[in-house]
Amino acid sequence: MPNSPMSFFWYELMTTDLDAAEAFYTDVVGWKAQPFDGAPGMPRYIVMNVGERGVAGLMTQPDEVRKMAMPPAWAGYIHTRDVDASTKSLKEAGGTVHREPDDIPGVGRFAVVADPQGAVFNFLQPIGPDQPPVPATTPGHIGWHELYTTDWRAAFDFYAGQFGWTKGDAMDMGPMGTYQLFVAGGEPVGGMMNKPEQVPVPVWQFYFNVPAIDAAAKRVTDNGGKILMGPMEVPGGGWIVMCTDPQGAHFALTAPVR
């Protein structure tokens, strides 16, 4: 188990229309877009900022992803201080390595992996000092991480063993089963549950913080996105809405009760 919990700290959208995605999320979430000046020959990359701090990135799907007919999707990056060791440990614990560790010039070293149930995420060993934490409810930041899987108990054991996550409260969702909160850094940062039938494969979903849920939901539909569920109030004093952007990528929004 790691000395301190490892958690998600960067989020990335691979999409089929980069300009449209930039306009959509800028309006819906309130992010400020900034082109990333990477190494010569690197694909165009847009950093989405809250104030002066980057929280997410947007890029066009690489050719190999488009050839696989994969839909646009958000992915999360888990922080590691040694991506090669983390990737090796994940593989030994039954995970899958989709892309072996490689360098991103000026950014760090990354790998694309999946847990034993198949949910994909990335590792990143960034260059430079760590950024200070921000309150989980800060507008524009990611306020919740949700795993839909085929066996949440096995999934939890995997993430606990690899990243030091611990159990929070467990909620009885009736026919939908148990919703298990997980803790990293002293506070609950997400939950996991067995996926419903309409979710085809295990997947991570990320919730972006907005000040008010109804206004944000309207911005989604006004900009060509779709509402899949909600707005609805959830235990703990918050509102959520689940959405897709105009290119089909799934995401969710969360806001405090007012």
MOZIPE-V761801 format. One record per residue. N is the residue number from 1. OMEGA is omega as a letter, one per 40 degrees, with the letter a starting at -180 (* if undefined). NEAR is the number of other ideal C-beta (glycine too) atoms within 12 Angstrom. D_FIRST is the distance of its C-alpha to the first C-alpha in Angstrom with 1 decimal. Layout:
BEGIN
<<N;OMEGA;NEAR;D_FIRST> <N;OMEGA;NEAR;D_FIRST>>
END
This chain:
BEGIN
<<1;a;17;0.0> <2;a;23;3.8> <3;i;9;6.6> <4;a;16;8.4> <5;i;29;8.6> <6;a;35;10.0> <7;i;35;13.2> <8;i;40;16.6> <9;i;36;18.9> <10;a;35;21.7> <11;a;39;23.8> <12;i;40;26.4> <13;i;41;29.4> <14;a;36;31.0> <15;i;39;34.6> <16;a;25;38.0> <17;a;22;39.9> <18;a;27;38.3> <19;i;20;41.2> <20;i;25;41.4> <21;i;41;37.7> <22;a;34;38.0> <23;a;26;41.0> <24;a;38;39.4> <25;i;45;36.2> <26;a;26;38.0> <27;a;27;40.3> <28;a;37;38.1> <29;a;46;35.1> <30;i;28;36.9> <31;i;34;35.0> <32;a;22;36.9> <33;i;28;36.8> <34;i;22;36.6> <35;i;21;37.0> <36;i;24;34.4> <37;a;14;36.1> <38;i;19;34.0> <39;i;13;35.1> <40;i;8;38.4> <41;i;7;38.2> <42;i;19;35.1> <43;i;23;35.6> <44;a;21;36.6> <45;a;30;33.8> <46;i;33;34.2> <47;i;30;31.9> <48;a;39;32.2> <49;i;25;32.3> <50;a;29;32.3> <51;i;17;34.5> <52;a;11;33.5> <53;i;21;29.8> <54;i;29;28.8> <55;a;37;26.7> <56;i;41;27.4> <57;i;39;29.2> <58;i;43;31.9> <59;i;33;33.0> <60;i;26;35.3> <61;i;28;33.9> <62;a;19;33.9> <63;a;11;36.5> <64;i;13;34.1> <65;i;23;32.8> <66;a;15;36.3> <67;i;9;37.5> <68;i;13;34.9> <69;i;11;36.5> <70;a;23;33.2> <71;i;22;34.0> <72;a;32;33.0> <73;i;34;29.6> <74;i;42;27.0> <75;i;41;23.6> <76;i;39;20.6> <77;i;38;18.5> <78;a;42;14.8> <79;i;32;14.4> <80;i;37;12.6> <81;i;20;13.6> <82;a;20;13.7> <83;i;34;14.9> <84;i;21;15.6> <85;i;20;12.3> <86;i;33;10.8> <87;i;33;13.8> <88;a;20;13.6> <89;i;25;10.1> <90;a;35;11.6> <91;i;24;14.7> <92;i;16;13.4> <93;i;26;11.9> <94;i;21;15.5> <95;a;33;15.7> <96;i;24;18.8> <97;i;28;19.5> <98;i;27;22.7> <99;a;23;23.1> <100;a;19;21.6> <101;a;27;20.5> <102;a;21;23.7> <103;i;20;25.0> <104;a;29;26.8> <105;i;17;29.3> <106;a;16;29.0> <107;a;27;25.9> <108;a;26;22.9> <109;a;28;21.1> <110;i;34;20.2> <111;i;36;19.5> <112;a;29;20.5> <113;i;37;18.3> <114;i;31;18.1> <115;a;40;15.9> <116;i;26;17.2> <117;i;31;19.9> <118;i;27;21.2> <119;a;36;20.4> <120;i;33;20.5> <121;a;49;18.8> <122;i;41;18.5> <123;i;45;16.2> <124;i;38;17.9> <125;a;30;17.5> <126;i;25;20.5> <127;i;16;23.1> <128;a;10;23.9> <129;i;6;22.7> <130;i;18;20.5> <131;i;17;22.8> <132;i;9;23.0> <133;i;18;21.8> <134;i;19;24.7> <135;a;14;25.5> <136;a;27;24.2> <137;a;24;27.9> <138;a;23;29.3> <139;i;26;31.8> <140;i;34;31.0> <141;a;35;27.2> <142;a;39;24.9> <143;a;38;24.7> <144;a;36;22.9> <145;a;40;20.8> <146;i;38;21.7> <147;i;42;20.5> <148;a;34;23.3> <149;i;36;22.1> <150;a;25;23.5> <151;a;25;21.1> <152;i;35;19.2> <153;i;22;17.5> <154;i;25;16.1> <155;i;40;15.2> <156;i;33;13.4> <157;i;25;11.3> <158;a;35;10.5> <159;i;42;9.8> <160;a;27;7.7> <161;a;24;5.4> <162;a;34;5.8> <163;i;38;6.4> <164;i;23;5.7> <165;i;37;9.3> <166;a;24;11.3> <167;i;23;14.7> <168;i;24;17.9> <169;i;16;21.4> <170;a;20;22.5> <171;i;21;25.9> <172;a;13;28.5> <173;i;18;30.0> <174;a;9;32.7> <175;a;10;33.5> <176;i;18;30.6> <177;a;22;28.1> <178;i;23;25.1> <179;a;32;23.6> <180;i;33;20.1> <181;i;29;19.1> <182;a;35;15.5> <183;i;25;14.5> <184;a;30;12.8> <185;i;24;14.1> <186;a;15;16.0> <187;i;21;18.3> <188;a;30;18.6> <189;a;35;18.5> <190;i;41;19.3> <191;i;39;20.0> <192;a;43;19.9> <193;i;33;22.7> <194;a;26;24.5> <195;i;27;26.7> <196;a;20;30.4> <197;a;11;32.8> <198;i;13;34.0> <199;a;24;30.6> <200;a;13;30.9> <201;i;22;27.3> <202;a;31;23.8> <203;i;36;23.4> <204;i;41;21.9> <205;a;39;24.5> <206;a;39;24.6> <207;i;39;26.8> <208;a;43;28.8> <209;i;34;30.2> <210;a;40;34.0> <211;a;23;36.3> <212;a;22;38.4> <213;a;34;37.7> <214;i;22;41.3> <215;i;23;42.2> <216;i;37;39.1> <217;i;30;39.8> <218;i;20;43.3> <219;i;29;42.2> <220;a;33;40.2> <221;i;23;43.3> <222;a;17;45.7> <223;i;26;43.8> <224;i;22;43.8> <225;a;34;40.5> <226;i;23;40.2> <227;i;29;39.0> <228;i;26;37.3> <229;i;21;36.7> <230;e;24;37.6> <231;i;28;37.9> <232;i;21;36.5> <233;a;18;35.3> <234;i;29;31.9> <235;i;19;30.5> <236;i;22;29.5> <237;i;13;32.4> <238;i;28;32.2> <239;i;32;34.0> <240;i;36;32.7> <241;i;36;34.4> <242;a;33;33.2> <243;i;39;35.0> <244;i;31;35.6> <245;a;42;36.9> <246;i;27;40.2> <247;i;32;38.5> <248;i;27;36.6> <249;i;36;33.0> <250;i;34;31.4> <251;i;47;30.1> <252;i;45;30.4> <253;i;47;31.6> <254;a;43;31.0> <255;i;34;33.2> <256;i;24;33.8> <257;i;19;36.5> <258;*;13;39.7>>
END
